[in-house]
Amino acid sequence: MPAPPTMPVPAISPGEMQLLLARAGLVLNPGQVADLVLAWRQVAGLIASIPHDRPLADDMAVAFRLPPPALATAPRARPAARPAAKAQRKAPPKAKVPAKRKARPKPAPRKSTRRAR
């Protein structure tokens, strides 16, 4: 399959790239700017290889449409009214009383590990 003819890639100079970087607020060293100039040329070449003379309907993302769901097209029926049930009152919750703590025995005094003088 022969490659489609591509439009010439507009060259960008390092000075123009530096201007774009300054607008973006980026500060790069000259090696990084040179890498970006090469990457710009590659991306511009890829963009130029995309066919632009085809109608929008040929794009599958535009042409593919899902049918609406069946539930969304028919109105939803409401359930029949139920007889009102008697409201049952619940007893208020009992207040919780904190449990009494048992008194702990006091610990025995520790013996000193120092030597007597």
ABEGO torsion letter per residue (X at the ends): XBBBBBBBBBBBBAAAAAAAAAAAGBBBBAAAAAAAAAAAAAAAAAAAABBAABBAAABAAAABBBBBBAAAABBBBBBBBBBBBBBBBBBBBBBBBBBBBBBBBBBBBBBBABBBX
